[in-house]
């Protein structure tokens, strides 16, 4: 992402330098006044408009359908997949209980994570506290019955086990079960602290194959554990998947936010770490 700072005696001089350097379509994002050896100076943060548009287009997910239900009345199904410890269960709870996440749509929670000790109980507790319908599926033959029990929901959020490359047989079983649920979206949950090369390996493991449905979106979690967020946008861009949401803490449902505005702000759009910057 090409962001540059320009400094000069006045705004017109500095903006002219930005145009010469970055082109006539330059966007002046932020500006501030500072002193250099006691002399007032103007500093601006700028980027080519084409670059910013590329970032937004690459990351922006298509709007959720309205209404959420399919024409046959089946709820819209969103599954969360990803490595162990990425925060899938907590994220599912945040999405389910945060008011307005799906407009006026009614949400339900469903888990196929029957392998991890305490995982099912954790999600069941969130569901009970928020009065959100909850169900468990152990086998593909139970899918239709589960949907019947959740028939009053407009959207169903599916929690899945963490993938372990050492347990290929278990992985194949739950992915086969996920396919039986026929999710409309599959969000790959990755911690923002993950190394880029490891994240790409995980993304490859969750791609669509001849046997299984693959990830359609990326969801970055644990942004609160990253000291500087600019690299988080680079991580999201490297996934080549659109993104709807990010999470930045453990509180349910507070630490959940739309992804693209937050990622753009990490590049200097909208909110800067330095409060002396103001919008241009």
N, C-alpha and C positions, 0 to 999 in steps of 0.2 A: 504494500500500500504506500503510495507516494505522497507523503505529507512533508511540507517544508515550512520552516519559520523564516520570515523576512523582517528586517529591522531597519528603521530610518528615521529621519527628522519629522516627517508628517505622514499621514495616512495615504495621501495621493501618491507620494513618492514611493512608498512601500508597496502599494497595490500595483503600481506600474512595473516595479521590479518583479513582482509575482507573475504578472501577465507575460513579461518577456521570458521568464524562466519556464513557466508551466503552460503557456498558451492562452489564447483569448477566452477559452471556456473555463478559466480558473475560477474556483470557488473560494472566497475568503470566508473561512469557517469561524474564526474567533480573532479578537483583537484585544490588546491591552497596552497600557501606558506604563513605562518603567523609567528609571533613571540610570544613566551610564556615566559614572564619574560626575554625578550631580546634574547632568544634562538630560532633559526630558526626551524620551525616545518612544516611538510607536513600534510595536511588534505585532505581526499577524501570523496566523496559522492558515495555510492554504493548501489546496489540492486540486488537480484537474477534475472537472465535473465528470468527464468520461470514466475516470477511475472509480469515483464514488458510485456512479450508476452501475458499473460492472459489479462492484461488491454487493450492492443491494440486490441486483437481479440474480446474482449467483446464490445468495442466501435466502431470499424471500420465498416462503412457501405459498402455494396456492391457497386462497381462502377456504375455510371449511364450508361444506355444502349447506345450503339452506333450502328445506329443512335437513336436519342431520340424518333422519331415518332414510333408508333406502326405499325405492318405490314399492317394494313388497312388504314394507313395514318393519324390516329387520333393522335393529339399531346399528349405528355407525361404530365400527370396532377399531380401536387404537391400541396397538400392542407396544410394550416397552421391552427391548432386548438389550443385551450388553454384558460386559464382563462382571464377575463377582465384585461387589463393593462399589459399583458405579453409582448406586443410589436409586435403582429402579423402583423399589417398593415405596420409598418415601416420596419419590416423584409422582408415582401413580396416585398416592393419597392426596398430594397437593393438587393435582389436576382434578381429582374427583370432588374435593370439598371446597375449593376456592370459588366463591360466588362469581358468576359471570364468565367463567372460563369457556363455557359452551353456550353463551347467551342464556336463554331460558330453558335450554335442554336439560333433561334429567339424566344424571350420571349413575352408572353402576360400576362395581369393581368385581373383577374375576381373576383368579390366580390359577396358574398351572405350575407354580413353584411349590411342588409337594416334596422336593428333595431336601431343601434347606431347613434345618431345625429352627423353628421360631418364625420363619418367613411368613407362613400362612397366618399364624396367630397375630403377627404384627399388623398385617393388612386388615384382618378381621376386626382388630381393636379400633383402627382408624375409622373403618366403615361404621361400626357400632356407635362411636362417639359422634359421628356426623350424620347418623341416620341415613346412610347410603346403602342401597342394596348390595349384597356381597354373595359370591358363589365360588365354588371350587370345582375344577374339572380334573379328573385323574386319567381319563381315557377318551379317545375320540368319539366313542359311542355315546358319551354323556353330553356332547356339545349341544344338541338340539334341546335336551331337557333343561340345560342351564339357560339357554336363551329364552325358553318358555318361562322360566322362573324370573328372568330379568326383562320380561316383555314390556314393562312400563317404562323402561329406560330408553332414552334417545341415543345415548352414546355409552359404550362399555369400554372400560380401560382394563387391559390385560397385563398382569405382571407375570414375568417369566423367570426361570432360573438363570443364574450366571453361567456363562459358557466356560467349560473347562476342556481345553484341548486334550487333556489326559483321560477324559471320560467320553470318548467319541460315541459310544453306544447310548449313553444317557442323553447326550446332546441330540442325537438323531431322533430319539423318542420324543423329546419335548418339541423339537422343530416339526415333527410330523403332526403332533397335537396342535401346534400353533397353526399349521396349514389348514387343519380341519375347522378352525375358527374363522378362516377367511378374512383376516384383518384388512380394513381399508387403508390403514397406515401402520407402518412399523418403524418406531423411533429407536435408533441406536443411541443408547445413553452412554456417554463417555465422560469421565472426570476431566475437568479442564487442566488438571495437573499432569495428565498423561503425556509422555514423550510422543512427539510427532510420528516417529517411525513405528512405535508400538500401536498408536492409534490407527495408522494405515493398515497394519497387520490385522487388527480387530475388524476394521471396516471390510477388508477382503473376506474375512471369515463369515461375515453376515451378508454378503452379496447374494442376489438371486442366483439360484442354481437350477439345474434341470429337475431337482428333487424338491427344493424348498423355496418358499417365499423369502425375499431378502429385505434389507432395510430400505425404507423410502425417505427417511428424514434422519437428521442427527440432532441430538439434544445434549448440550454440554451442561454438566452438573458441577457443583462445588466450586463455582467461580470465586467464592469467598476465600478459598485456599490459595488463590493465585495473587502474588504481590503486585504484579503489573498486568493489566488485562489485554494490552495490545496484542500480545502473542496469541491470545485466545481466539481472536478473529482469524488469524493465520491458520490456526488449527481447524476451525470451522470451514474455512475456504478449502483446505486440503482434502476434506472429506468428499467434496463434489456432491453434496446432498443439501437440500433445503432444510431450514430449521424454523420451528415455531416458538419454542420456549427454551429458557435457561433456568437453572436453579443456582442459588447462591447462599445456601445455609440449610440448617436442619429444621427450622420452624415450619410447621404445617398449619395453614397453607401459605404463610406469609412469604417465604423465600422462593417465589416463582415469578417469572417475568417474561414478557414477549422477547424473543431472542434478537431480532434484527435491530430494533432501537438500541438495545443494550450493547450489542457488538459494534454498532456504528459509533456510539458514544466512546467506546474504548479506543477508537481511532481519532478522537477529538471532536466528534460531532455531537453537539448538544450539551455535554457536561464534561468539564476537564478536572483532573485531579487538582490543578492549581486554581483556586477560587478567584485569582486576579484576572483570569480570562473572562471575557464577555462575548455573547453571540455577536457576530459581525452584522 
